[in-house]
Amino acid sequence: MTAAQGLPPGITVFERGWLSANNILFTGADGTALVDSGYFSHAGQTVALIEGALGQRPLDRLLNTHLHSDHCGGNAALQRRYPGLQTLIPPGLAPYVRNWDPELLTYTPTGQHCPAFGFEALLQAGSEIQLADRAWQVHSAPGHDPHSVILFETQSRTLISADALWENGFGVVFPELEGIDAFAELRATLDLIESLNPKIVIPGHGSVFSDVAKSLAVARSRLDGFMRAPRKHALHAAKVLVKFKLLELQQVHLSEFMVWANQTAYFRMVQQRHFPELELSRWLDELTLDLVRSGAAIREGEMLLNA
């Protein structure tokens, strides 16, 4: 839990492990709100954190910056815990949430899971929303996800950046994996963040940070490298998918992991589009060995363990 210096009053940041996005809790005279709810396997912990922070107060609103499973996987649990909770989501995928479609919401294709949830309102870019008695601007932030938004409070110059900007990078640019040009959109989002001139940033993952100029420089350098070598980005994305699943499972037999890889459309798509010279099993083996070499995984015989 972080009440970082420089944050406006009424904000508590629960910095989570990388399987779950950070949760940002707002408390004020205008009610309570939470931005992003983490992954489904951590939903019990998410509910406990919010209960511990709010005590007898209810959670009034739940906002999602975007609908990747690590940002909204706890929605259903929070909706059960707090009847009357108003949930707000970006508009892009709203039809698929209303008529729950895990395929078009990308949960099935990425080999992830998100319990079905509902929503009551939309987070429209260009609008404002009151959180902890302050007006927060809603900005469109495509790149990592075409439907993502970021939130900015002008008085304190606080930015909730989701996965558009981390202290040392940004999230996988998922549209690029499908052959959709999105690197330029991410660059425009970074330019937007620079124009907002935030003083402090609450990222979707990792610690709150204030050296925004340095983080933007790191992100732009990383983006430039990916634009010069898209295959490098695809390899990074594949490792992220593997590591994410390993974070969820903690340990898995390699044969079971191969079944998961075969059933995961995004994983097969990246292999076929960017690494067609390798069989899927050979490619998965090379990816897991890379993770072991980097210290992100442990190999014990035919078992793969999270490190």
C-alpha positions in Angstrom: 0.0 0.0 0.0 1.4 3.4 -1.0 0.4 6.9 0.1 3.2 8.4 -2.0 4.5 11.9 -1.4 2.9 14.3 -3.9 -0.3 12.4 -4.4 -3.5 14.3 -3.7 -5.3 13.5 -0.5 -7.8 10.6 -0.5 -5.7 8.4 -2.8 -4.3 5.0 -1.8 -2.3 2.9 -4.2 -2.2 -0.8 -3.7 0.9 -1.9 -5.7 0.3 -5.4 -6.8 2.5 -8.1 -8.2 2.8 -8.2 -12.0 -0.1 -10.7 -12.4 -2.5 -8.1 -11.2 -2.6 -4.4 -12.1 -2.2 -1.8 -9.4 -5.4 -0.8 -7.6 -6.0 2.9 -6.9 -8.6 3.7 -4.2 -10.2 7.1 -3.9 -12.1 8.2 -0.8 -13.8 11.6 -0.5 -17.0 13.5 0.3 -18.2 12.5 -3.1 -17.9 8.8 -2.3 -15.4 6.0 -2.9 -14.0 4.6 -6.1 -11.5 2.1 -7.3 -9.5 2.2 -10.5 -8.7 -1.3 -11.8 -9.3 -4.6 -10.0 -6.5 -7.0 -10.8 -6.5 -10.6 -12.1 -9.2 -13.1 -11.2 -6.9 -15.4 -9.2 -6.1 -12.5 -6.8 -9.7 -11.3 -6.5 -10.0 -12.5 -2.9 -7.0 -10.5 -2.0 -8.3 -7.5 -3.9 -11.6 -7.6 -2.0 -9.8 -8.0 1.3 -7.6 -4.9 0.6 -10.6 -2.8 -0.2 -12.5 -4.0 2.8 -9.5 -3.3 5.0 -9.1 0.2 3.7 -12.8 1.2 3.6 -14.0 -0.5 6.8 -17.8 0.1 7.0 -17.9 2.4 4.0 -19.2 0.9 0.7 -17.3 1.0 -2.5 -19.4 3.2 -4.7 -17.7 3.1 -8.1 -15.3 0.9 -10.0 -13.4 2.2 -13.1 -11.4 0.2 -15.6 -8.7 1.9 -17.6 -9.0 -0.9 -20.1 -10.4 -4.5 -20.2 -7.3 -6.6 -20.1 -7.8 -9.5 -17.7 -5.2 -8.2 -15.2 -7.1 -4.9 -14.9 -10.7 -6.1 -14.6 -10.4 -9.7 -13.4 -11.6 -8.7 -9.9 -14.7 -6.8 -11.1 -17.1 -9.7 -10.6 -15.9 -10.3 -7.0 -16.2 -6.7 -6.1 -19.7 -6.4 -7.7 -20.8 -9.4 -5.5 -19.2 -7.8 -2.4 -20.7 -4.4 -2.9 -24.3 -4.5 -4.2 -25.1 -1.3 -6.0 -21.5 -0.8 -7.1 -21.4 1.4 -10.3 -18.9 0.1 -12.8 -17.5 2.3 -15.6 -15.6 1.0 -18.6 -14.2 2.5 -21.8 -16.7 2.3 -24.6 -14.8 0.3 -27.2 -15.6 -3.2 -26.0 -18.8 -2.4 -24.2 -21.0 -4.5 -26.6 -18.9 -7.6 -25.8 -19.2 -7.0 -22.1 -22.9 -6.4 -22.3 -23.3 -9.7 -24.3 -20.4 -11.4 -22.6 -18.0 -12.7 -25.3 -14.6 -13.9 -23.9 -13.4 -14.5 -27.4 -13.9 -10.9 -28.6 -12.7 -9.6 -25.3 -9.4 -11.5 -26.0 -9.5 -13.6 -22.8 -9.8 -16.9 -24.6 -7.3 -16.0 -27.4 -4.6 -15.0 -24.8 -5.1 -18.1 -22.7 -6.3 -16.0 -19.7 -9.6 -15.8 -17.7 -11.9 -13.1 -16.5 -15.2 -13.9 -14.8 -18.2 -12.2 -16.4 -19.2 -8.8 -15.0 -21.6 -6.0 -15.9 -21.3 -2.2 -16.2 -23.5 0.8 -15.7 -21.7 3.7 -17.5 -18.9 4.5 -19.9 -15.6 6.3 -19.4 -15.7 8.6 -22.4 -12.6 10.3 -23.6 -12.9 14.1 -23.3 -15.1 13.9 -20.2 -14.3 14.5 -16.5 -15.1 12.4 -13.5 -15.0 13.4 -9.8 -12.7 11.2 -7.7 -11.8 12.1 -4.1 -13.4 15.5 -4.6 -11.3 16.4 -7.6 -12.0 16.5 -11.3 -10.1 14.0 -13.3 -9.8 14.3 -17.1 -10.4 11.1 -19.2 -8.0 10.8 -22.2 -7.9 8.2 -24.9 -4.6 6.3 -24.8 -4.4 3.8 -27.7 -1.3 1.7 -28.3 -1.0 -1.0 -25.7 -4.8 -1.4 -26.1 -6.8 0.5 -28.7 -9.6 1.2 -26.2 -7.5 2.2 -23.1 -7.9 5.5 -21.3 -5.7 7.4 -18.8 -6.8 9.8 -16.1 -5.3 13.2 -15.3 -5.9 15.6 -12.4 -4.7 19.1 -13.4 -4.2 20.7 -10.0 -1.8 18.2 -8.6 -0.7 17.1 -12.1 -1.3 13.4 -11.2 -1.6 10.9 -14.0 -3.0 7.4 -13.9 -1.2 6.0 -16.9 -2.5 2.4 -17.0 -0.1 0.4 -19.3 0.7 3.4 -21.6 3.7 4.4 -19.5 5.6 2.6 -16.7 8.7 3.8 -15.0 10.8 1.6 -17.3 8.7 1.1 -20.4 5.1 0.2 -21.3 2.8 -2.7 -22.0 2.9 -5.0 -25.0 1.5 -3.3 -28.0 -1.1 -6.0 -28.6 -2.6 -4.8 -31.9 0.8 -5.1 -33.5 0.7 -8.9 -32.8 -2.4 -9.0 -35.0 -0.8 -7.1 -37.9 -2.5 -3.8 -37.0 -0.2 -0.8 -37.0 -0.2 0.6 -33.5 3.3 1.7 -32.7 2.5 5.2 -34.0 -0.6 5.3 -31.8 1.6 4.5 -28.8 4.0 7.3 -29.8 1.1 9.7 -30.0 0.0 8.6 -26.5 3.5 9.2 -25.1 3.4 12.7 -26.7 0.0 13.3 -25.1 1.4 12.3 -21.7 4.3 14.7 -22.2 1.9 17.5 -23.2 0.0 17.0 -19.9 3.2 17.5 -18.0 2.4 15.2 -15.1 4.3 15.7 -11.9 3.6 12.2 -10.5 2.5 9.0 -12.3 0.6 6.1 -11.0 1.3 3.3 -13.5 -0.7 0.1 -14.1 2.2 -1.9 -12.8 5.2 -1.0 -10.6 5.8 1.8 -8.2 4.5 5.4 -8.3 7.2 7.6 -9.9 7.9 11.3 -10.5 10.9 11.4 -12.9 8.5 11.5 -15.8 10.9 12.9 -18.4 13.3 10.0 -17.8 10.5 7.4 -18.1 9.3 9.0 -21.3 12.8 8.8 -22.7 13.1 5.2 -21.8 9.7 4.4 -23.3 10.5 6.2 -26.6 13.9 4.5 -26.9 12.2 1.1 -26.3 9.5 1.9 -28.8 12.1 3.0 -31.4 13.8 -0.3 -31.0 10.6 -2.2 -31.6 9.7 -0.1 -34.6 13.0 -0.9 -36.2 12.7 -4.6 -35.3 9.0 -5.7 -35.0 10.2 -9.3 -34.5 11.9 -8.2 -31.3 8.6 -6.9 -30.0 6.9 -10.1 -31.0 9.5 -12.2 -29.1 9.0 -9.9 -26.0 5.2 -10.3 -26.3 5.5 -14.1 -26.4 7.7 -14.2 -23.3 5.2 -11.9 -21.5 2.3 -14.3 -22.4 4.4 -17.3 -21.1 5.5 -15.5 -17.9 2.0 -14.3 -17.2 0.6 -17.8 -17.4 3.5 -19.0 -15.2 2.7 -16.3 -12.7 -0.9 -17.6 -12.6 0.0 -21.4 -12.4 3.3 -21.0 -10.4 4.4 -24.4 -11.7 3.4 -26.6 -14.6 4.5 -29.7 -16.3 6.0 -28.9 -19.7 3.6 -31.2 -21.5 0.6 -29.3 -19.9 2.2 -26.0 -20.9 2.4 -27.3 -24.5 -1.3 -28.0 -24.4 -1.9 -24.5 -23.2 0.2 -23.1 -26.0 -1.6 -25.1 -28.6 -4.9 -23.8 -27.3 -3.9 -20.2 -27.1 -4.7 -18.5 -30.4 -2.5 -15.4 -29.7 0.5 -17.5 -28.9 0.1 -19.6 -32.1 -0.6 -16.4 -34.1 2.7 -14.8 -32.9 4.6 -17.9 -33.8 3.1 -18.3 -37.2 3.3 -14.6 -38.1 6.8 -13.9 -36.8 8.6 -17.2 -36.3 7.2 -19.6 -38.9 10.6 -21.4 -39.3 10.2 -22.9 -35.8 7.7 -25.6 -34.8 5.5 -24.5 -31.9 7.0 -27.0 -29.5 10.5 -26.0 -30.4 9.6 -22.3 -30.0 8.0 -22.8 -26.6 11.1 -24.7 -25.5 13.3 -21.8 -26.6 11.1 -19.3 -24.9 11.1 -21.1 -21.6 14.9 -21.6 -21.7 15.3 -17.8 -22.3 13.1 -17.2 -19.2 15.2 -19.6 -17.2 18.4 -17.9 -18.4 17.1 -14.5 -17.4 16.0 -15.7 -13.9 12.3 -15.4 -14.6 11.6 -19.1 -14.4 13.1 -22.3 -13.0 13.4 -25.6 -14.9 13.4 -28.8 -12.8 13.3 -31.8 -15.1 10.0 -31.6 -16.9 8.6 -29.0 -14.5 8.6 -25.3 -15.1 8.4 -23.1 -12.1 7.9 -19.4 -11.6 10.9 -17.6 -10.2 
